[in-house]
Amino acid sequence: MSTPEPPPYPGDSSPDSPGDLPSYGSVPPPPGTPGDGSQGSVPPPPPPPPPTSFGPQGFSAPEAIMWGWRKFTQNIGPVLLAVAVSFAVFIAVGIVSSALTGGFDMSARPTDPMAMGPTGPADVVAQLIGWVVGSVLAAAFARAALDVADGRAFDFFGAFKRIPLAKVLVAALLVGLATIVGFLLLIIPGIIVMFLTYFTSYAVVDHPEASPIDAIKTSVRLISANVGQSLLLALLTFLVVVAGFCALCIGLVVAYPVTIFAAANAYRSFGGRAVAP
């Protein structure tokens, strides 16, 4: 007497009826493989959407000026406060300088060439104080403008905590000396130096670990690689400042921040970094 066997599972292959279903207990093949019964292979899933990035791929000087105006209007309160404080600081520096030099010398004739420069140690100290204050304020504005370009809020007063003061002053001194030497060489070399080193303060505060020399080299490299747009931006910046002067000098309250923001836009764009919309 033979033991009854279980009925064959549907799809079990036999010499008489080969099946295309998996045998009893086996796992069916994944879709898209030969023998799964589907027509062709399954198309691959769509690629993920590209990550969002700031700003356009290229750079346009007019668009940078418009971007600077837009960022000025978006941060008008903190920007005007920063400008007002800076103006008050310059007034205080002027008062101190006047006290050091014994007041304004009205007896100096405009045609006197010696009236154009310092006439004594007090004048040198007064001009040194003004130079230091101006360099530090410019670096703070540059740091705050770069924050805006990176999509953060404008924080002028917080920027003072994040700028390397010593490197800022050394870089400003080197640029100033190179500019003076350039002007002594028939003026034009001095203008070229000013043009090529315009981004020095931005490079110093953007890379505080680098040396002042490296910051100057960064400025020269970025501007040299983008001479056309840099020249156009310099021209537009000049026109904006002139327009500020023509508006009874009150327009400088708007013109200066707009040009600072535009320069931050250019610095980021020339360096291959994205700029916040």
PARO-647895 format. One record per residue (C-alpha): residue in three letters; x, y, z. Coordinates in nm, 4 decimals. Layout:
ala,X,Y,Z
...
***
This chain:
met,0.0000,0.0000,0.0000
ser,0.1540,0.3282,-0.1104
thr,0.1460,0.6529,0.0889
pro,-0.0605,0.9240,-0.0778
glu,0.1454,1.2197,-0.1906
pro,0.0291,1.5830,-0.1650
pro,-0.1113,1.7337,-0.4803
pro,0.1386,1.9279,-0.6851
tyr,0.1585,2.3009,-0.6209
pro,0.0407,2.5071,-0.9167
gly,0.3377,2.6055,-1.1203
asp,0.5526,2.3042,-1.0295
ser,0.7414,2.2140,-1.3380
ser,0.6944,1.8707,-1.4805
pro,0.7993,1.7091,-1.8034
asp,0.4423,1.7322,-1.9291
ser,0.3500,2.0868,-1.8231
pro,0.6308,2.3311,-1.7580
gly,0.5031,2.6246,-1.5569
asp,0.6091,2.9805,-1.5334
leu,0.5146,3.0207,-1.1657
pro,0.7633,2.9677,-0.8819
ser,0.7750,2.6258,-0.7302
tyr,0.6221,2.5481,-0.3932
gly,0.8018,2.7336,-0.1142
ser,1.0204,2.9515,-0.3399
val,1.0314,3.3330,-0.3479
pro,0.9164,3.4995,-0.6698
pro,1.1847,3.6938,-0.8538
pro,1.1838,4.0742,-0.8229
pro,1.0077,4.2703,-1.0917
gly,1.2166,4.3503,-1.3952
thr,1.4220,4.0291,-1.3870
pro,1.3939,3.7610,-1.6572
gly,1.1129,3.5231,-1.5840
asp,0.8971,3.7503,-1.3722
gly,0.6299,3.7608,-1.6410
ser,0.6487,4.1380,-1.6968
gln,0.7219,4.2982,-2.0282
gly,1.0650,4.4690,-2.0216
ser,1.2406,4.6169,-1.7232
val,1.0951,4.8581,-1.4694
pro,1.2156,5.2160,-1.5314
pro,1.4432,5.3588,-1.2605
pro,1.2875,5.5957,-1.0073
pro,1.3044,5.9658,-1.0928
pro,1.6072,6.1516,-0.9577
pro,1.5558,6.3587,-0.6416
pro,1.4938,6.7281,-0.6898
pro,1.8106,6.9402,-0.6897
pro,1.8899,7.1198,-0.3647
thr,1.7697,7.4725,-0.3446
ser,2.0380,7.7364,-0.3800
phe,2.0517,8.1118,-0.3510
gly,2.0743,8.3501,-0.6378
pro,2.1505,8.3164,-1.0081
gln,2.4473,8.1367,-1.1514
gly,2.6104,8.4435,-1.3067
phe,2.6810,8.7952,-1.1892
ser,2.5506,9.1259,-1.3167
ala,2.6687,9.4570,-1.1747
pro,2.3323,9.6344,-1.2275
glu,2.1531,9.3432,-1.0614
ala,2.3985,9.3620,-0.7708
ile,2.3126,9.7297,-0.7199
met,1.9412,9.6471,-0.7281
trp,2.0039,9.3618,-0.4864
gly,2.1845,9.6054,-0.2567
trp,1.8877,9.8420,-0.2684
arg,1.6490,9.5547,-0.1922
lys,1.8555,9.4401,0.1053
phe,1.8724,9.7980,0.2295
thr,1.4937,9.8247,0.2285
gln,1.4565,9.4830,0.3922
asn,1.6952,9.5795,0.6742
ile,1.6282,9.9526,0.6815
gly,1.5941,9.9812,1.0586
pro,1.9210,9.8115,1.1618
val,2.1073,9.9673,0.8684
leu,2.0000,10.3236,0.9484
leu,2.0889,10.2683,1.3131
ala,2.4351,10.1447,1.2118
val,2.4854,10.4451,0.9836
ala,2.3695,10.6858,1.2549
val,2.6060,10.5341,1.5125
ser,2.8951,10.5429,1.2662
phe,2.8211,10.9068,1.1875
ala,2.8160,10.9888,1.5592
val,3.1472,10.8089,1.6069
phe,3.3064,11.0093,1.3264
ile,3.1794,11.3323,1.4823
ala,3.3349,11.2305,1.8147
val,3.6609,11.1452,1.6395
gly,3.6536,11.4842,1.4700
ile,3.6064,11.6587,1.8030
val,3.8950,11.4655,1.9566
ser,4.1144,11.5369,1.6556
ser,4.0279,11.9056,1.6735
ala,4.1171,11.9108,2.0419
leu,4.4495,11.7403,1.9752
thr,4.5438,11.9801,1.6982
gly,4.4260,12.2921,1.8798
gly,4.1209,12.3494,1.6617
phe,4.0922,12.4278,1.2933
asp,4.3653,12.6465,1.1528
met,4.1793,12.9096,0.9518
ser,4.5015,13.0915,0.8706
ala,4.6205,12.8172,0.6344
arg,4.5741,12.9238,0.2766
pro,4.4113,12.6762,0.0319
thr,4.7077,12.7224,-0.2008
asp,4.9533,12.6244,0.0697
pro,5.0611,12.2650,-0.0149
met,5.1661,12.2049,0.3457
ala,4.8066,12.2591,0.4576
met,4.7066,11.9345,0.2883
gly,4.8956,11.7094,0.5270
pro,4.9817,11.6834,0.8964
thr,5.1919,11.9659,1.0341
gly,5.2920,11.8108,1.3678
pro,5.2713,11.5065,1.5951
ala,4.9192,11.5999,1.7052
asp,4.8003,11.5970,1.3438
val,4.9578,11.2571,1.2900
val,4.7856,11.1172,1.6006
ala,4.4517,11.2677,1.4944
gln,4.4727,11.1198,1.1473
leu,4.5830,10.7846,1.2898
ile,4.2775,10.7738,1.5172
gly,4.0478,10.8529,1.2265
trp,4.2144,10.5886,1.0097
val,4.1801,10.3178,1.2772
val,3.8153,10.3995,1.3450
gly,3.7309,10.4114,0.9754
ser,3.9025,10.0779,0.9062
val,3.7212,9.9025,1.1915
leu,3.3808,10.0420,1.0963
ala,3.4331,9.9426,0.7326
ala,3.5240,9.5888,0.8389
ala,3.2122,9.5634,1.0571
phe,2.9933,9.6805,0.7699
ala,3.1608,9.4252,0.5407
arg,3.1008,9.1419,0.7872
ala,2.7359,9.2380,0.8350
ala,2.6846,9.2685,0.4586
leu,2.8340,8.9221,0.4013
asp,2.5908,8.7849,0.6587
val,2.3042,8.9289,0.4548
ala,2.4497,8.7761,0.1382
asp,2.4545,8.4406,0.3186
gly,2.0861,8.4698,0.4104
arg,2.1243,8.5944,0.7673
ala,2.0056,8.9135,0.9304
phe,2.2049,9.2368,0.9244
asp,2.3841,9.2573,1.2605
phe,2.6282,9.5463,1.2574
phe,2.6983,9.5499,1.6303
gly,2.7390,9.1728,1.6529
ala,2.9853,9.1878,1.3650
phe,3.2461,9.3569,1.5853
lys,3.2816,9.0317,1.7801
arg,3.3671,8.8372,1.4639
ile,3.6302,9.0509,1.2951
pro,4.0046,9.0039,1.3540
leu,4.0930,9.3605,1.4512
ala,4.4689,9.3226,1.4237
lys,4.4507,9.1669,1.0762
val,4.1984,9.4283,0.9648
leu,4.4351,9.7092,1.0604
val,4.7421,9.5412,0.9125
ala,4.5626,9.4770,0.5832
ala,4.4351,9.8358,0.5733
leu,4.7864,9.9638,0.6432
leu,4.9386,9.7537,0.3637
val,4.6725,9.8628,0.1175
gly,4.7159,10.2254,0.2218
leu,5.0922,10.2159,0.1769
ala,5.0634,10.0449,-0.1621
thr,4.8074,10.3051,-0.2700
ile,5.0321,10.5942,-0.1633
val,5.3247,10.4471,-0.3530
gly,5.1008,10.3993,-0.6545
phe,4.9853,10.7610,-0.6480
leu,5.3446,10.8760,-0.6259
leu,5.4052,10.6830,-0.9481
leu,5.1972,10.9203,-1.1616
ile,4.8588,10.8513,-0.9945
ile,4.7336,10.5784,-1.2291
pro,4.9111,10.2920,-1.0448
gly,4.7457,10.4132,-0.7246
ile,4.4020,10.3935,-0.8850
ile,4.4814,10.0416,-1.0033
val,4.5855,9.9412,-0.6516
met,4.2639,10.0806,-0.5047
phe,4.0625,9.8933,-0.7656
leu,4.2321,9.5552,-0.7198
thr,4.2304,9.5663,-0.3387
tyr,3.8679,9.6731,-0.2995
phe,3.7622,9.3338,-0.1573
thr,4.0421,9.3185,0.1006
ser,3.8253,9.4004,0.4016
tyr,3.5672,9.1431,0.2875
ala,3.8351,8.8757,0.2532
val,3.9814,8.9550,0.5961
val,3.6510,8.9216,0.7811
asp,3.5397,8.6263,0.5685
his,3.8568,8.4260,0.6413
pro,3.9865,8.5464,0.9789
glu,4.2288,8.2549,0.9919
ala,4.4147,8.3801,0.6837
ser,4.6878,8.6426,0.6854
pro,4.6392,9.0033,0.5660
ile,4.8627,8.9264,0.2683
asp,4.6363,8.6365,0.1728
ala,4.3338,8.8645,0.1991
ile,4.4942,9.1131,-0.0388
lys,4.5825,8.8322,-0.2791
thr,4.2237,8.7072,-0.2658
ser,4.0917,9.0507,-0.3590
val,4.3383,9.0852,-0.6461
arg,4.2569,8.7356,-0.7741
leu,3.8788,8.7790,-0.7655
ile,3.8802,9.1189,-0.9330
ser,4.1440,9.0229,-1.1915
ala,3.9310,8.7254,-1.2953
asn,3.6223,8.9472,-1.3324
val,3.7635,9.2744,-1.4601
gly,3.4697,9.3665,-1.6832
gln,3.1959,9.3301,-1.4224
ser,3.4235,9.4768,-1.1550
leu,3.4786,9.7910,-1.3613
leu,3.1069,9.8229,-1.4265
leu,3.0314,9.7760,-1.0571
ala,3.2920,10.0400,-0.9667
leu,3.1333,10.2833,-1.2127
leu,2.7828,10.2207,-1.0804
thr,2.9081,10.2524,-0.7230
phe,3.0630,10.5891,-0.8095
leu,2.7370,10.7082,-0.9664
val,2.5354,10.5973,-0.6634
val,2.7689,10.7850,-0.4279
val,2.7590,11.0959,-0.6481
ala,2.3796,11.0790,-0.6447
gly,2.3950,11.0636,-0.2662
phe,2.6096,11.3757,-0.2570
cys,2.3729,11.5544,-0.4910
ala,2.0847,11.4804,-0.2539
leu,2.2285,11.7310,-0.0042
cys,2.4572,11.4540,0.1262
ile,2.1570,11.2958,0.2994
gly,2.1456,11.0433,0.0190
leu,2.4753,10.8997,0.1410
val,2.2788,10.7409,0.4239
val,2.1225,10.5239,0.1545
ala,2.4034,10.5174,-0.1007
tyr,2.6738,10.3813,0.1295
pro,2.4800,10.0746,0.2548
val,2.3576,9.9969,-0.0973
thr,2.7137,9.9912,-0.2311
ile,2.8335,9.7834,0.0645
phe,2.5635,9.5228,-0.0021
ala,2.6400,9.5244,-0.3754
ala,3.0092,9.4645,-0.3056
ala,2.9224,9.1730,-0.0758
asn,2.7105,9.0280,-0.3557
ala,3.0015,9.0599,-0.5994
tyr,3.2517,8.9117,-0.3541
arg,3.0347,8.6049,-0.2957
ser,2.9525,8.5632,-0.6651
phe,3.3117,8.6010,-0.7822
gly,3.4154,8.3423,-0.5242
gly,3.1640,8.0902,-0.6565
arg,2.9355,8.1168,-0.3548
ala,2.5577,8.1428,-0.3682
val,2.3883,8.4686,-0.2733
ala,2.0612,8.4903,-0.0844
pro,1.7709,8.6202,-0.2949
***
